[in-house]
Amino acid sequence: MDRIDAAVVGAGAVGLAVARELALHGLETLVLEAGPGIGNGISSRNSEVIHAGIYDAPGSLKTQLCVAGRRALYPYCEAHGVGHRRCGKLVVAATPSQVEMLGSIERRATANGVEGLRWFSGAEARELEPALQGEAALLSTATGILDSHALMLAYLGDLERAGGGLVLRSPLESAVAGSDGFVLRVGGAAPLEIGARILVNAAGLHAQALASRIAGLDPAHIPRPWFAKGNYYALAGRSPFTHLVYPVPEPGGLGVHLTLDLAGQARFGPDVEWLDADTPDAIDYAVDPARSAAFYAAIRRYWPGLRDGSLAPAYSGVRPKLQGPGEPARDFMLQGPEAHGVAGLMNLFGIESPGLTASLAIASEGVRRLGL
């Protein structure tokens, strides 16, 4: 049986970042991906926003890794030719009752160490974005956008230059933990068994299901998965905004916000649609056109000039949540040997937004928790 130093399951942004970090530490690292290409899961269905670190609780992993990841991501994109733009975003208090909520967001962002914040009155915000309506706005100059697929290709290039590799259409069917690492049974067209000293579960929506197939891991350490679907609508025609525009947050998400891609095309979303699906394989990613009525209403709170018929269903994504509807938000779970007692195993649970922004920092912290 062939042996390697480390196996990472899942070739999304976080999985590739972790594999890159392991390879840069001198470990022979292999990424196992069940699908036909990289980034076909969560990483293919997001807003491609570089988050500043505004919203999550001070001291939480989400905050620490978002801020550290964002600070690392801009120079990384610059050095690797990854398309990106530091366009900034406006968080808008649409009504007088939301102004104090916006003030709380500003105070939290400051406590989180977010740089480049500026408070605008409604009139000042309209000077910046004439189509905008609101009582006040908070500008985050550290927020931006990027080409997420180009980022993943850059991670993969670093991995391969460091001696690592990627195998596609190779699902991990089971793993057995032993005294000297793991025996991995890999499926696909050419099934095989390999040994690995380190195993990283970066399977996204499938992380809990994968963890349940690791013999030697106590099931008590596998949290229940929840799935929250977010739908996006595209704007027909040219966007009147040059910044990203966010409302004050709503339970389960950041509200229906406007994001831009690198070509300037605007899209709105995501909303929050809790799913009853028991497994990721049962998820329907189709966007229901009937949801557009709620989108028009939400968007017009900060952009009253949105015309009827301007929105078209675009795509949807699903967040892997560790809490259900109405429950307090939970933090990223980087579950290493100190938590579950299995040497060499790292489970990444609940890696939702801002996971893309935090990917480099998640990789660094995950590898640190493995004792490397």
MIDREN-255453 format. One record per residue: x, y, z of N, C-alpha, C in turn; residue in one letter. Coordinates in steps of 0.05 Angstrom, whole numbers, padded with zeros to 5 digits, always signed. Example, Ala and Ser with C-alpha at 12.3 -4.5 7.8 and 13.67 -1.06 7.14 Angstrom:
BEGIN
+00264-00114+00156+00246-00090+00156+00264-00066+00156A/+00257-00045+00142+00273-00021+00143+00258+00001+00157S/
END
This chain:
BEGIN
+00017-00024+00000+00000+00000+00000+00017+00025+00000M/+00012+00043-00018+00027+00068-00019+00020+00086+00005D/+00039+00102+00013+00034+00120+00036+00042+00148+00028R/+00027+00168+00038+00034+00196+00035+00033+00209+00062I/+00042+00234+00063+00042+00248+00089+00014+00257+00096D/+00000+00269+00077-00026+00282+00083-00045+00279+00060A/-00071+00275+00067-00092+00275+00048-00113+00296+00056A/-00122+00311+00037-00143+00331+00042-00166+00324+00025V/-00190+00322+00037-00214+00314+00022-00230+00339+00016V/-00233+00345-00010-00248+00368-00019-00230+00389-00032G/-00236+00394-00058-00220+00413-00073-00234+00439-00078A/-00246+00450-00056-00257+00477-00056-00235+00496-00048G/-00243+00521-00044-00223+00542-00037-00208+00535-00011A/-00223+00526+00009-00211+00520+00035-00194+00495+00033V/-00204+00474+00021-00189+00449+00018-00163+00454+00004G/-00163+00469-00018-00139+00474-00033-00120+00491-00018L/-00131+00511-00002-00113+00528+00014-00099+00511+00035A/-00114+00493+00048-00102+00476+00069-00081+00457+00056V/-00087+00445+00033-00068+00428+00020-00043+00443+00013A/-00046+00467+00002-00023+00484-00004-00006+00489+00020R/-00018+00495+00043-00003+00501+00067+00012+00476+00077E/-00001+00453+00075+00013+00428+00083+00037+00423+00065L/+00033+00427+00039+00055+00422+00020+00078+00441+00025A/+00071+00466+00031+00092+00486+00037+00107+00480+00062L/+00095+00463+00080+00109+00454+00104+00126+00429+00098H/+00128+00421+00073+00145+00399+00065+00131+00372+00065G/+00105+00371+00068+00091+00345+00069+00081+00337+00041L/+00085+00312+00035+00074+00301+00010+00043+00300+00013E/+00029+00317-00002+00001+00321+00002-00015+00315-00023T/-00037+00302-00019-00055+00295-00041-00083+00305-00034L/-00096+00318-00054-00124+00326-00051-00142+00306-00065V/-00161+00296-00050-00181+00277-00061-00207+00292-00066L/-00216+00292-00091-00240+00307-00098-00259+00288-00112E/-00284+00286-00102-00304+00268-00113-00314+00277-00141A/-00314+00303-00145-00325+00314-00170-00305+00314-00193G/-00314+00325-00216-00297+00325-00240-00278+00349-00242P/-00279+00368-00223-00262+00391-00224-00260+00405-00197G/-00244+00425-00195-00240+00440-00170-00263+00460-00166I/-00270+00465-00141-00288+00487-00135-00316+00484-00146G/-00326+00459-00148-00353+00455-00159-00374+00454-00138N/-00367+00457-00113-00387+00457-00091-00393+00485-00081G/-00390+00489-00055-00396+00515-00043-00380+00538-00057I/-00356+00532-00064-00338+00553-00076-00348+00563-00103S/-00366+00548-00116-00376+00557-00142-00402+00573-00140S/-00412+00576-00115-00439+00587-00111-00438+00608-00089R/-00422+00629-00092-00421+00650-00072-00420+00677-00085N/-00417+00698-00069-00417+00725-00079-00389+00735-00088S/-00368+00719-00083-00341+00726-00090-00332+00752-00077E/-00341+00756-00053-00335+00781-00038-00311+00776-00019V/-00293+00795-00019-00272+00795+00002-00283+00811+00025I/-00290+00797+00046-00302+00809+00069-00281+00823+00087H/-00290+00844+00100-00272+00859+00118-00269+00847+00145A/-00291+00834+00155-00291+00824+00182-00309+00840+00201G/-00331+00851+00190-00348+00870+00204-00367+00857+00224I/-00379+00835+00217-00404+00827+00230-00402+00807+00253Y/-00383+00789+00252-00382+00768+00272-00370+00777+00298D/-00375+00762+00319-00368+00770+00346-00338+00774+00349A/-00330+00795+00363-00301+00799+00369-00290+00774+00383P/-00267+00766+00374-00254+00743+00386-00262+00716+00375G/-00283+00715+00359-00292+00690+00347-00272+00681+00325S/-00272+00655+00319-00255+00646+00297-00263+00659+00271L/-00289+00662+00266-00298+00674+00241-00285+00702+00238K/-00286+00718+00260-00274+00744+00259-00244+00744+00256T/-00231+00729+00273-00201+00728+00272-00191+00718+00245Q/-00203+00697+00235-00193+00686+00210-00202+00702+00186L/-00225+00715+00187-00233+00733+00165-00214+00757+00163C/-00208+00770+00185-00191+00793+00185-00163+00785+00176V/-00152+00764+00188-00125+00755+00180-00125+00745+00151A/-00146+00731+00143-00147+00721+00116-00149+00743+00095G/-00165+00763+00101-00168+00786+00083-00142+00802+00080R/-00128+00805+00102-00102+00820+00101-00082+00804+00085R/-00084+00778+00085-00065+00761+00069-00075+00759+00040A/-00101+00761+00036-00112+00755+00009-00106+00776-00012L/-00108+00801-00004-00102+00822-00024-00074+00820-00035Y/-00053+00818-00018-00026+00815-00030-00022+00789-00044P/-00036+00768-00035-00034+00742-00050-00045+00745-00078Y/-00069+00757-00080-00081+00761-00107-00063+00778-00125C/-00051+00799-00113-00034+00816-00128-00009+00801-00138E/+00003+00785-00121+00027+00770-00128+00022+00748-00148A/-00002+00737-00148-00008+00713-00165-00026+00720-00189H/-00031+00746-00194-00047+00753-00217-00076+00746-00216G/-00087+00743-00191-00115+00736-00188-00131+00762-00190V/-00151+00762-00208-00168+00785-00212-00182+00793-00187G/-00181+00818-00179-00194+00828-00155-00197+00858-00157H/-00214+00869-00140-00217+00898-00139-00227+00906-00111R/-00213+00925-00099-00221+00935-00072-00241+00957-00077R/-00266+00949-00082-00287+00968-00090-00301+00981-00066C/-00299+00969-00042-00312+00980-00019-00342+00973-00019G/-00354+00975+00005-00382+00970+00007-00395+00989+00027K/-00421+00994+00022-00437+01011+00040-00457+00993+00054L/-00457+00994+00081-00478+00981+00097-00498+01003+00103V/-00524+00999+00095-00543+01021+00095-00565+01017+00116V/-00569+01038+00132-00593+01039+00150-00615+01052+00134A/-00635+01036+00126-00656+01046+00108-00676+01062+00122A/-00680+01058+00148-00700+01072+00164-00687+01084+00189T/-00700+01104+00201-00689+01115+00226-00684+01095+00248P/-00702+01074+00249-00699+01054+00271-00674+01037+00267S/-00662+01037+00243-00639+01020+00237-00613+01035+00242Q/-00614+01061+00247-00590+01077+00250-00574+01067+00274V/-00587+01062+00297-00573+01052+00320-00561+01024+00315E/-00576+01008+00300-00565+00981+00293-00540+00985+00276M/-00540+01004+00258-00516+01009+00242-00493+01019+00260L/-00499+01035+00280-00479+01044+00299-00467+01020+00314G/-00483+01001+00321-00473+00977+00334-00455+00961+00316S/-00462+00960+00290-00445+00947+00271-00418+00960+00269I/-00418+00987+00268-00393+01002+00267-00376+00996+00292E/-00388+00996+00315-00373+00991+00340-00361+00963+00340R/-00377+00944+00330-00367+00916+00329-00344+00914+00309R/-00347+00927+00286-00326+00926+00265-00300+00938+00276A/-00302+00960+00291-00279+00973+00302-00266+00954+00323T/-00282+00941+00339-00271+00922+00359-00258+00898+00345A/-00267+00892+00321-00255+00869+00306-00229+00877+00292N/-00222+00903+00293-00197+00911+00280-00200+00917+00251G/-00224+00923+00242-00229+00929+00213-00219+00958+00208V/-00202+00961+00188-00192+00987+00180-00210+01000+00159E/-00206+01026+00156-00219+01040+00134-00249+01043+00135G/-00260+01047+00159-00289+01051+00163-00295+01081+00162L/-00318+01088+00151-00326+01116+00150-00356+01118+00152R/-00366+01135+00169-00395+01139+00173-00405+01161+00154W/-00427+01156+00141-00440+01176+00123-00468+01181+00132F/-00476+01206+00131-00505+01212+00134-00518+01203+00108S/-00545+01204+00108-00560+01196+00084-00552+01214+00061G/-00550+01240+00065-00544+01258+00044-00515+01253+00033A/-00496+01248+00051-00469+01243+00043-00467+01217+00027E/-00483+01197+00036-00483+01171+00021-00494+01175-00007A/-00514+01192-00010-00525+01197-00037-00506+01213-00055R/-00488+01228-00043-00468+01241-00059-00449+01220-00071E/-00444+01200-00055-00426+01178-00064-00441+01159-00084L/-00466+01153-00078-00482+01135-00094-00510+01148-00097E/-00514+01163-00119-00539+01179-00121-00565+01162-00121P/-00563+01137-00129-00587+01120-00130-00595+01109-00103A/-00578+01113-00083-00582+01101-00057-00602+01117-00040L/-00619+01103-00025-00636+01115-00005-00630+01104+00022Q/-00628+01121+00042-00623+01112+00069-00619+01135+00088G/-00621+01129+00114-00617+01149+00135-00587+01152+00141E/-00571+01132+00138-00542+01133+00143-00530+01108+00130A/-00503+01109+00127-00489+01087+00115-00461+01085+00127A/-00451+01061+00128-00423+01056+00138-00407+01046+00114L/-00386+01060+00107-00369+01052+00085-00346+01035+00096L/-00342+01011+00084-00320+00994+00089-00302+00994+00065S/-00279+01008+00067-00261+01010+00044-00244+00985+00041T/-00244+00967+00061-00228+00943+00060-00243+00920+00045A/-00268+00923+00039-00284+00903+00026-00278+00903-00004T/-00278+00880-00017-00273+00879-00046-00286+00854-00058G/-00278+00849-00083-00288+00826-00098-00264+00812-00111I/-00268+00787-00119-00246+00773-00132-00257+00751-00150L/-00240+00740-00166-00246+00717-00183-00239+00692-00167D/-00260+00679-00156-00255+00657-00138-00243+00633-00152S/-00250+00628-00177-00238+00605-00191-00209+00610-00197H/-00202+00635-00204-00173+00641-00208-00158+00638-00182A/-00170+00645-00160-00157+00641-00134-00152+00612-00129L/-00171+00595-00134-00167+00566-00129-00146+00555-00148M/-00145+00564-00173-00124+00555-00191-00096+00564-00181L/-00095+00587-00169-00069+00596-00157-00061+00578-00133A/-00081+00571-00116-00075+00553-00094-00065+00526-00105Y/-00079+00516-00125-00071+00490-00137-00043+00492-00149L/-00037+00514-00162-00010+00517-00174+00011+00516-00152G/+00007+00530-00130+00026+00530-00108+00029+00502-00097D/+00007+00488-00094+00007+00460-00084+00024+00443-00102L/+00020+00444-00127+00034+00427-00146+00064+00434-00147E/+00070+00460-00146+00098+00468-00146+00113+00459-00121R/+00098+00455-00099+00110+00445-00074+00110+00415-00073A/+00102+00402-00095+00104+00373-00096+00078+00358-00090G/+00056+00373-00085+00030+00360-00079+00015+00354-00105G/-00008+00341-00101-00024+00333-00125-00054+00334-00119G/-00069+00331-00141-00098+00331-00140-00108+00307-00157L/-00127+00292-00145-00139+00270-00161-00170+00276-00161V/-00181+00276-00184-00210+00282-00188-00225+00256-00190L/-00252+00258-00187-00269+00235-00189-00259+00212-00170R/-00251+00220-00146-00239+00201-00128-00250+00205-00100S/-00275+00196-00095-00288+00200-00069-00274+00183-00048P/-00272+00195-00024-00262+00179-00001-00286+00163+00010L/-00285+00137+00007-00307+00120+00016-00306+00114+00045E/-00282+00111+00056-00279+00105+00085-00250+00111+00093S/-00247+00114+00119-00220+00117+00131-00220+00102+00157A/-00197+00090+00163-00194+00076+00188-00170+00088+00202V/-00174+00099+00226-00152+00111+00242-00137+00089+00257A/-00111+00091+00255-00093+00072+00269-00071+00086+00284G/-00053+00071+00294-00031+00083+00310-00012+00099+00294S/-00010+00093+00268+00009+00107+00250-00005+00123+00228D/-00030+00130+00233-00044+00146+00213-00070+00133+00204G/-00076+00136+00179-00102+00128+00168-00098+00110+00144F/-00116+00090+00142-00118+00075+00117-00143+00086+00103V/-00139+00096+00079-00160+00109+00063-00169+00091+00040L/-00194+00087+00039-00205+00072+00016-00218+00092-00003R/-00206+00094-00027-00214+00114-00046-00229+00101-00069V/-00253+00111-00076-00269+00100-00097-00263+00113-00124G/-00281+00110-00143-00277+00121-00169-00272+00099-00189G/-00263+00106-00213-00258+00087-00235-00235+00068-00228A/-00216+00077-00212-00194+00060-00205-00191+00060-00174A/-00207+00045-00160-00206+00045-00131-00179+00036-00120P/-00172+00048-00097-00146+00041-00085-00147+00046-00056L/-00127+00035-00042-00122+00041-00014-00096+00055-00011E/-00095+00076+00005-00070+00090+00010-00069+00096+00040I/-00045+00099+00050-00041+00107+00078-00033+00136+00079G/-00042+00150+00100-00036+00178+00104-00032+00183+00134A/-00012+00198+00141-00008+00205+00169-00027+00226+00178R/-00036+00244+00160-00054+00266+00166-00078+00265+00148I/-00101+00269+00158-00126+00270+00143-00141+00296+00149L/-00147+00312+00129-00162+00336+00132-00189+00334+00118V/-00210+00337+00133-00237+00335+00122-00246+00363+00115N/-00244+00371+00090-00253+00397+00080-00275+00393+00059A/-00294+00376+00066-00314+00367+00047-00339+00385+00046A/-00338+00408+00060-00360+00427+00057-00387+00417+00067G/-00406+00417+00049-00433+00407+00055-00433+00377+00063L/-00412+00363+00054-00410+00334+00060-00392+00328+00083H/-00383+00348+00098-00363+00343+00119-00373+00324+00141A/-00398+00328+00150-00408+00310+00171-00411+00282+00161Q/-00421+00279+00136-00425+00252+00125-00398+00238+00122A/-00378+00253+00114-00351+00241+00111-00340+00233+00139L/-00344+00251+00158-00334+00245+00185-00346+00219+00196A/-00371+00214+00189-00385+00190+00199-00373+00164+00187S/-00356+00167+00166-00344+00144+00153-00315+00140+00162R/-00307+00155+00183-00280+00152+00194-00281+00134+00219I/-00272+00110+00216-00272+00091+00238-00250+00100+00258A/-00259+00102+00283-00241+00112+00304-00249+00139+00314G/-00266+00154+00299-00276+00179+00308-00303+00175+00323L/-00305+00184+00347-00329+00181+00363-00351+00198+00350D/-00374+00186+00343-00396+00201+00330-00405+00225+00347P/-00400+00225+00373-00408+00247+00390-00395+00273+00381A/-00373+00271+00367-00358+00295+00358-00367+00305+00331H/-00388+00293+00320-00398+00302+00293-00423+00319+00298I/-00422+00345+00293-00445+00361+00298-00467+00357+00276P/-00492+00362+00284-00513+00360+00264-00510+00381+00242R/-00513+00373+00217-00512+00393+00196-00539+00406+00190P/-00539+00432+00184-00563+00446+00175-00555+00460+00149W/-00575+00462+00131-00570+00473+00105-00588+00497+00100F/-00575+00520+00094-00590+00545+00088-00584+00553+00060A/-00604+00553+00043-00602+00560+00015-00604+00590+00011K/-00586+00600-00005-00587+00629-00012-00591+00632-00042G/-00612+00646-00050-00618+00650-00078-00608+00677-00087N/-00599+00678-00113-00589+00703-00125-00605+00710-00150Y/-00609+00736-00153-00621+00746-00178-00602+00765-00191Y/-00601+00764-00218-00584+00782-00233-00600+00807-00242A/-00586+00829-00244-00599+00854-00253-00595+00857-00283L/-00617+00862-00297-00615+00867-00325-00606+00896-00329A/-00586+00900-00346-00576+00926-00352-00553+00934-00333G/-00546+00959-00335-00522+00969-00321-00529+00976-00292R/-00511+00970-00274-00515+00976-00246-00511+01006-00241S/-00528+01019-00225-00523+01047-00218-00503+01051-00196P/-00493+01029-00185-00475+01030-00161-00447+01022-00169F/-00428+01035-00156-00400+01027-00160-00389+01013-00135T/-00403+01015-00113-00396+01000-00088-00415+00977-00085H/-00407+00957-00069-00426+00937-00059-00445+00951-00040L/-00470+00942-00039-00490+00955-00021-00504+00933-00005V/-00502+00936+00022-00513+00916+00041-00534+00930+00059Y/-00556+00918+00064-00574+00927+00086-00562+00919+00113P/-00574+00928+00134-00567+00917+00160-00574+00887+00160V/-00559+00871+00175-00563+00842+00172-00590+00832+00182P/-00598+00808+00173-00622+00795+00181-00614+00768+00193E/-00632+00755+00209-00625+00729+00221-00618+00708+00199P/-00595+00695+00203-00586+00674+00185-00569+00684+00162G/-00567+00710+00157-00551+00720+00135-00547+00750+00137G/-00537+00761+00116-00530+00790+00115-00551+00806+00100L/-00574+00794+00094-00595+00809+00080-00590+00808+00050G/-00610+00815+00034-00608+00815+00005-00592+00839-00003V/-00567+00834-00010-00549+00856-00017-00541+00856-00046H/-00530+00878-00055-00521+00881-00082-00491+00876-00083L/-00482+00858-00100-00454+00853-00105-00448+00857-00134T/-00423+00862-00140-00414+00866-00168-00393+00845-00175L/-00393+00836-00200-00370+00820-00208-00349+00837-00221D/-00327+00826-00229-00305+00842-00240-00312+00855-00266L/-00333+00846-00280-00342+00858-00304-00362+00881-00299A/-00370+00885-00273-00389+00906-00267-00418+00897-00266G/-00423+00871-00272-00451+00861-00271-00460+00859-00242Q/-00485+00869-00237-00496+00868-00210-00514+00844-00206A/-00513+00833-00182-00531+00812-00174-00539+00817-00145R/-00562+00806-00138-00574+00811-00112-00577+00784-00098F/-00572+00784-00072-00575+00760-00056-00553+00758-00036G/-00552+00736-00021-00572+00716-00021-00594+00721+00000P/-00617+00710-00004-00637+00709+00017-00631+00684+00034D/-00648+00678+00053-00644+00655+00071-00668+00637+00069V/-00663+00613+00059-00685+00592+00056-00675+00567+00069E/-00685+00562+00093-00676+00538+00108-00688+00513+00094W/-00671+00493+00091-00679+00469+00076-00685+00446+00095L/-00703+00429+00086-00710+00405+00101-00693+00381+00092D/-00676+00385+00072-00660+00363+00061-00642+00351+00083A/-00642+00324+00084-00626+00310+00103-00597+00307+00094D/-00593+00307+00068-00566+00304+00057-00562+00324+00035T/-00537+00332+00029-00532+00350+00007-00541+00340-00020P/-00542+00314-00024-00550+00303-00049-00579+00308-00055D/-00595+00315-00035-00624+00320-00039-00630+00349-00044A/-00610+00366-00046-00614+00395-00049-00621+00402-00078I/-00642+00418-00081-00650+00428-00107-00639+00457-00109D/-00621+00462-00128-00609+00488-00130-00624+00507-00148Y/-00647+00499-00159-00662+00516-00176-00672+00540-00160A/-00673+00564-00173-00683+00588-00161-00712+00591-00169V/-00730+00592-00149-00758+00595-00153-00765+00624-00162D/-00775+00628-00186-00781+00656-00195-00801+00670-00176P/-00817+00655-00162-00837+00667-00144-00823+00682-00121A/-00798+00677-00115-00784+00691-00093-00777+00719-00101R/-00781+00726-00126-00772+00753-00135-00788+00775-00121S/-00813+00770-00114-00829+00791-00101-00815+00800-00075A/-00805+00782-00060-00791+00789-00035-00765+00804-00041A/-00752+00796-00063-00727+00810-00070-00733+00839-00078F/-00753+00844-00094-00760+00871-00102-00765+00888-00077Y/-00781+00877-00058-00788+00892-00034-00763+00898-00017A/-00745+00879-00014-00721+00883+00002-00702+00903-00011A/-00698+00901-00037-00680+00918-00051-00690+00947-00051I/-00716+00951-00055-00727+00978-00057-00725+00993-00031R/-00719+00980-00009-00715+00995+00016-00690+01012+00014R/-00670+01004-00001-00646+01021-00005-00643+01031-00033Y/-00657+01019-00052-00656+01028-00080-00685+01029-00091W/-00699+01051-00085-00727+01053-00094-00731+01055-00124P/-00709+01061-00138-00711+01063-00167-00710+01037-00182G/-00709+01014-00168-00709+00989-00182-00735+00985-00198L/-00732+00980-00224-00756+00978-00241-00767+00949-00240R/-00794+00947-00243-00806+00921-00247-00794+00907-00271D/-00791+00881-00269-00780+00865-00291-00750+00866-00294G/-00736+00879-00275-00707+00882-00278-00691+00858-00267S/-00704+00841-00252-00690+00818-00239-00696+00792-00253L/-00676+00775-00256-00679+00749-00268-00665+00728-00250A/-00677+00705-00245-00664+00685-00229-00636+00678-00239P/-00617+00677-00221-00589+00672-00230-00579+00645-00221A/-00574+00642-00195-00564+00617-00185-00569+00616-00155Y/-00562+00594-00142-00565+00592-00113-00541+00578-00102S/-00537+00582-00076-00516+00567-00061-00528+00558-00035G/-00514+00541-00021-00523+00530+00004-00500+00532+00024V/-00507+00543+00048-00488+00546+00069-00489+00523+00088R/-00467+00511+00096-00467+00490+00116-00468+00502+00144P/-00491+00502+00156-00495+00515+00182-00491+00494+00205K/-00483+00504+00228-00482+00487+00252-00505+00493+00271L/-00523+00510+00263-00547+00517+00279-00571+00518+00260Q/-00594+00513+00272-00619+00513+00257-00633+00540+00258G/-00656+00542+00246-00671+00567+00246-00677+00577+00274P/-00672+00603+00279-00678+00615+00304-00657+00610+00326G/-00637+00594+00321-00616+00589+00340-00593+00608+00338E/-00579+00613+00359-00556+00632+00357-00535+00622+00337P/-00523+00640+00323-00503+00632+00303-00479+00619+00317A/-00468+00599+00304-00445+00585+00315-00420+00591+00299R/-00398+00588+00311-00372+00595+00299-00362+00573+00280D/-00341+00580+00265-00327+00559+00250-00318+00537+00270F/-00317+00513+00261-00307+00491+00278-00283+00478+00264M/-00259+00485+00273-00235+00472+00264-00228+00451+00286L/-00238+00427+00281-00238+00406+00302-00213+00388+00298Q/-00193+00393+00315-00169+00377+00313-00166+00357+00335G/-00143+00344+00337-00139+00323+00357-00144+00331+00386P/-00140+00357+00392-00145+00366+00420-00175+00364+00427E/-00193+00363+00407-00221+00362+00411-00232+00333+00411A/-00223+00317+00391-00234+00290+00387-00215+00267+00394H/-00189+00274+00398-00170+00253+00407-00159+00236+00386G/-00165+00241+00360-00154+00224+00338-00130+00238+00327V/-00107+00227+00330-00082+00240+00321-00083+00243+00290A/-00075+00267+00281-00072+00272+00253-00098+00279+00238G/-00121+00281+00252-00146+00286+00239-00155+00315+00244L/-00162+00329+00222-00174+00356+00224-00201+00356+00209M/-00223+00361+00224-00249+00364+00212-00256+00393+00210N/-00264+00403+00187-00272+00430+00183-00302+00430+00180L/-00317+00438+00201-00346+00438+00201-00356+00467+00201F/-00378+00471+00186-00391+00497+00187-00375+00519+00174G/-00360+00513+00154-00343+00533+00140-00360+00546+00119I/-00375+00566+00127-00392+00582+00109-00379+00609+00105E/-00393+00629+00096-00382+00656+00094-00374+00665+00122S/-00350+00677+00125-00331+00686+00104-00308+00667+00098P/-00315+00642+00093-00295+00621+00089-00276+00627+00066G/-00287+00638+00043-00270+00644+00021-00249+00665+00028L/-00258+00687+00041-00240+00707+00050-00219+00696+00069T/-00228+00679+00087-00211+00669+00109-00194+00645+00101A/-00195+00636+00076-00184+00611+00068-00154+00608+00075S/-00138+00629+00070-00109+00627+00076-00105+00625+00106L/-00121+00640+00122-00118+00639+00151-00129+00613+00162A/-00150+00602+00151-00160+00576+00160-00139+00555+00156I/-00125+00557+00133-00104+00538+00127-00082+00540+00148A/-00073+00564+00154-00051+00568+00173-00059+00558+00201S/-00084+00564+00209-00093+00556+00236-00097+00526+00237E/-00108+00515+00216-00113+00486+00216-00087+00470+00218G/-00067+00479+00203-00041+00465+00203-00028+00469+00231V/-00031+00493+00243-00020+00497+00270-00033+00478+00290R/-00059+00474+00288-00073+00456+00307-00065+00427+00303R/-00054+00421+00279-00044+00394+00275-00016+00390+00285L/-00005+00412+00297+00021+00410+00309+00044+00414+00290G/+00039+00426+00267+00061+00429+00247+00073+00456+00248L/
END
